[in-house]
Structures are given as structure tokens and as C-alpha cells.
């Protein structure tokens, strides 16, 4: 039986590995958010007052920070997924550090835009 290959320190310090990890963890954290999201949406079945009760929680600063994190995670996952699709189906070769840097900048931009536009 062959031993599983291990990554050396150079591979783990590369920007592509960072985007790989960011894409994986953002997807897992978004999957953890979905049951909460569906629960709050299901409260609308009991009437507008019940839904408003839960929506008032979004006025707290900790929830605003969580929403900012959610928007940032969603953007990281989206841009990271587009980057992976371009690697798989694109005509470019190499690691494309420019795409990785653009993904990080776009994610930060949309996270900050959410903070500015949030009431």
C-alpha cells in the first residue's frame, strides 16, 4: 500500500493554496449558515409578526458583523469558484496570481460595500 503524499512547506505557503483553503472553508461556513437562514424564512409561514420578531435581531451590532462576514464569505466562494472554472476550462496556463489577487480585492470590496450600505 502506498503512502499518501504530503505537501511540503513551499506548497502551503503559496497564494494558490491560500485560495484553495479560503474556497473550501467559505463553502463549509456557508453550508452551516443555510439551516439558520431556512429557519428564519420558515417563520414567515406563521405570519408577519413572527418573522419581524426574528428580523429585529439584525439590528444588533454582532449580527451586522456576522452579515458582513457572510457577504465576504459568499464573495470569496463565488470568485474562488469562478477562478477554479477558469483554471479547468480556460485557455490560460500557470497559477494566475493576478486572478487570486483580484479575488481577494473583490471580496474585500464587496464586504466593505455591504458595511457602508447596511442600515
C-alpha positions as CSV (number, residue, x, y, z in Angstrom):
1,X,0.0,0.0,0.0
2,X,1.4,3.4,-1.0
3,X,1.9,6.2,1.5
4,X,-0.3,9.3,0.9
5,X,1.8,12.2,-0.5
6,X,2.3,15.2,1.8
7,X,2.7,18.8,0.8
8,X,5.9,20.5,1.6
9,X,6.2,23.9,3.2
10,X,6.6,25.7,-0.1
11,X,3.3,24.4,-1.5
12,X,1.4,25.5,1.7
13,X,2.9,29.0,1.6
14,X,1.8,29.6,-2.0
15,X,-1.0,32.0,-2.7
16,X,-2.9,29.3,-4.7
17,X,-3.0,27.1,-1.6
18,X,-4.5,30.1,0.4
19,X,-7.3,30.4,-2.2
20,X,-7.9,26.7,-2.1
21,X,-8.3,26.8,1.7
22,X,-10.4,30.0,1.5
23,X,-12.7,28.5,-1.1
24,X,-13.1,25.3,0.9
25,X,-13.8,26.9,4.3
26,X,-16.1,29.6,2.9
27,X,-18.2,26.8,1.3
28,X,-18.3,24.9,4.6
29,X,-19.3,28.0,6.6
30,X,-21.9,29.0,4.0
31,X,-23.4,25.4,4.3
32,X,-23.5,25.9,8.1
33,X,-25.5,29.1,7.6
34,X,-28.2,27.7,5.4
35,X,-30.2,25.9,8.1
36,X,-30.4,29.2,10.1
37,X,-31.4,31.0,7.0
38,X,-34.2,28.5,6.2
39,X,-35.4,28.5,9.8
40,X,-35.8,32.3,9.8
41,X,-37.5,32.2,6.4
42,X,-39.9,29.5,7.7
43,X,-41.1,31.9,10.4
44,X,-42.9,33.8,7.7
45,X,-45.3,30.9,7.4
46,X,-46.5,31.8,10.9
47,X,-47.3,35.4,9.9
48,X,-45.5,38.7,9.5
49,X,-45.3,39.4,13.3
50,X,-43.3,36.2,13.9
51,X,-40.9,37.0,11.1
52,X,-40.5,40.6,12.3
53,X,-39.6,39.2,15.7
54,X,-36.6,37.4,14.2
55,X,-35.7,40.2,11.8
56,X,-35.4,42.7,14.7
57,X,-32.3,40.7,15.7
58,X,-30.5,42.0,12.7
59,X,-30.3,45.5,14.4
60,X,-27.6,44.2,16.9
61,X,-24.0,45.0,16.0
62,X,-22.9,41.4,16.4
63,X,-25.4,40.3,13.8
64,X,-24.2,43.1,11.5
65,X,-20.7,41.8,11.8
66,X,-22.0,38.3,11.1
67,X,-23.8,39.5,8.0
68,X,-20.6,41.3,6.8
69,X,-18.7,38.0,7.3
70,X,-21.4,36.2,5.4
71,X,-21.3,38.6,2.4
72,X,-17.5,38.4,2.4
73,X,-17.5,34.6,2.6
74,X,-20.1,34.5,-0.2
75,X,-17.9,36.7,-2.4
76,X,-14.8,34.7,-1.6
77,X,-16.6,31.5,-2.5
78,X,-18.1,32.9,-5.7
79,X,-14.8,34.5,-7.0
80,X,-12.8,31.4,-6.0
81,X,-15.3,29.2,-7.9
82,X,-15.0,31.3,-11.0
83,X,-11.2,31.1,-10.7
84,X,-11.4,27.3,-10.5
85,X,-13.7,27.2,-13.5
86,X,-11.2,29.4,-15.4
87,X,-8.4,27.0,-14.4
88,X,-10.4,24.0,-15.6
89,X,-11.9,25.3,-18.7
90,X,-9.9,28.3,-19.6
91,X,-7.1,28.6,-22.2
92,X,-4.6,30.1,-19.8
93,X,-1.8,28.2,-18.2
94,X,0.0,28.7,-14.9
95,X,-1.1,29.7,-11.5
96,X,-2.6,33.1,-12.4
97,X,-1.6,35.1,-9.3
98,X,-3.4,38.1,-10.7
99,X,-6.7,36.2,-10.5
100,X,-6.0,35.3,-6.9
101,X,-5.2,38.9,-6.0
102,X,-8.3,40.1,-7.8
103,X,-10.5,37.6,-5.9
104,X,-9.1,38.9,-2.6
105,X,-9.6,42.5,-3.6
106,X,-13.2,41.9,-4.9
107,X,-14.1,40.1,-1.7
108,X,-12.8,42.8,0.5
109,X,-14.5,45.5,-1.7
110,X,-18.0,43.8,-1.5
111,X,-17.6,43.2,2.2
112,X,-16.8,46.9,2.8
113,X,-19.6,47.9,0.4
114,X,-22.1,45.9,2.5
115,X,-20.9,47.6,5.6
116,X,-21.4,51.0,4.0
117,X,-24.8,50.3,2.6
118,X,-26.2,48.3,5.6
119,X,-28.7,50.3,7.6
